[in-house]
Each structure stands twice: as structure tokens, then as C-alpha cells.
Amino acid sequence: IIEHNGTYDHADPRKYNADDKIRGKIAKDIWKNEKNMLKGIRKQGYKVLVVWQNDLEKDTENATNKILKFAKS
């Protein structure tokens, strides 16, 4: 599974602090929910690659290479 995390909706920790509010939610709660969701997916036997919006926009070539490598594994 390839999870694309948007900077805003997923509260990229490189941009947001734990107590920042995003759409009425606290960033640390967003991170906790995301962590639990990914844990549940992995527990079902799936491999997960998380790709952040900022990484894809700032270094498309490197992000694409990571995605391709993940897809081939």
C-alpha cells in the first residue's frame, strides 16, 4: 500500500507542531490516528510506504524512485 500524506490534512510534523489545529483537530491526534491506522494495516500483512506531499513536490525524482523500488519489492 502506498499512502500519500498531504502536508495539511496529515499535519506534516516538519511543518506543524503537536498542538496545532487543523480542521478542528489537533496535530498530535492526527498523528496518533495515522499511526494506529498504519499499524492495523501492517498487522493484516500489508507493507506500507508513506510518501509525503512535500517530498514528492520538492524531490520528485527521489520520491518516484522510492515508490518504484517499493512497488517492485
Buried (B, 14 or more C-beta within 10 A) or exposed (E): EEBEBEBEEBBBBEEBEEEBEBEEEBBBEBBEEBEEEBEEBEEEEEEEBEBBBBBBEEEEEEBEEBBEEBEEE
